[in-house]
Amino acid sequence: MAAKTRLSRIRNIGIVAHIDAGKTTVSERILFYTGRSYKIGEVHNGEAVMDWMPQEQERGITITSAVTTCDWRNHEIHIIDTPGHVDFTIEVERSLRVLDGAVVVFSSVEGVEPQSETVWHQADKYAVPKIAFINKMDRIGADFFNAVGMMKDRFASVPLPVQVPLGEAENFRGIVDLIRMRLITWQEGTLGAAFDLSDIPADFLDEAKARRESMLEALGEVDDEIADKYLAEAAIPDAELIKAIRKATISLKLVPVLCGAALRNKGIQPILDAVVDFLPSPEDVPPVKGVNPVTKAEETRAASDREPFTALAFKVAMMEGRKITYARIYSGLLKAGEEVYNATKGRKEKVARLLKMHANKRERIDVAGAGDIIAIAGLKDSTTGDTLCQESKPIVLESIEFYNPVISQAVEAKTPADQEKMPEVLAKISEEDPTLKVKYDDETAQTIISGMGELHLEIVVDRLQREY
């Protein structure tokens, strides 16, 4: 029984969006309110915890996806904050591959932007349930229902507003919770940590009731029990409503929509509540499928510590010159010091250490189980997309697709000594980043690097100069 409750309390979520919609700002607030960081790091000051690379701090953008864990309402939430810039799409792709749910952030001023559309379709490709957060409600030109309308037009999923803003732009005062029919306002001077729950103002009550009716109608279309009660005009308890929304979210029929202003510290706690209430635990997701490399038969692994160990390596990073492999454990247990089998390459590897990551800080752990996202030190040959498992029960999970490079440039070292070192260093960087391709052109005697865009290559060259 204990294993079941632990798993049902885990949420593996990603925060995804178009560049500048505010996802790192949202992540920083989440870390602050869950007690993970003692102050709020602002992106524009270059102090965000999740943007720890010097290149990220200078440019105020996210380049690599950072992993962290926090607690909310007795649930363990693993969060991956992903880049919004199109040059780093691979980071989003490989994160969504191992996540169970996503929080998609939109700006209420711009609505659905091109990269948020790409990210949404990437999430659909891996059948990842989503909740949407419409940010920047305090900005001039903020329009909640316009953003919801754009979601209806562009996406196959049906948006379900479970909150509506009270006022917009400079009149934005708080959030009306349509499930519990109450107003949430945040206290000034508490950095958004303290909020008040009160009755909905009389002048807004009729609109709130109408919005709740349309929420129940949309829910009734995908849930027969709710439809019967709604038509009979019977009262529907909050708990039942939450359960129905959760079911519809996990089966990808509806996307709950929330709103707020992250920079003004408004609307973050309800996102955490929605993650716990509506997004799936590893138990709610279908068992992961793979192929037995020996018998070639398809096999599944259910999310349980009792099943054979199965994990997918989804990212490789160099930390202080050492290689660290990020992995999502789908089933079974992994202990530090054990041998694992890389079924993709058919080799045994030794796990030197297991680490729980908090952006670029790490905490050593002895054992990790199903549903965990961890970092492993000591794996020599494993790369992005490889399956790690028990040698006696081998399985190969579906790998991660990579994109072909779109732009190339030549790089040259200043001194002969550096020239000798360069291929080795570029090999290290391209191991971390599968979208970077390196080749040597014999005719021109030049090293050519190819990547996903100008910014991508600029960062690579910057790292060559700084780190090596």
Secondary structure, DSSP 8 states (H G I E B T S, - for coil): -HHHHHHHTEEEEEEEESTTSSHHHHHHHHHHHTTSSSS---GGGT--SS--SHHHHHHTS--S-EEEEEEETTEEEEEEE---SGGGHHHHHHHHHH-SEEEEEEETTTBS-HHHHHHHHHHHHTT--EEEEEE-TTSTT--HHHHHHHHHHH-SSEEEESEEEES-GGG--EEEETTTTEEEEE-TTTTT--EEEE---HHHHHHHHHHHHHHHHHHHHH-HHHHHHHHTT----HHHHHHHHHHHHHTTSEEEEEE-BGGGTBSHHHHHHHHHHHS--TTTS--EEEE-TTT--EEEE-S-TTS--EEEEEEEEEETTEEEEEEEEEES-EETT-EEEETTTTEEEE--EEEEEETTEEEEESEE-TT-EEEEE--SS--TT-EEEBTTB--EE---------EEEEE--SSHHHHHHHHHHHHHHHHH-TT-EEEEETTTTEEEEEESSHHHHHHHHHHHHHH-
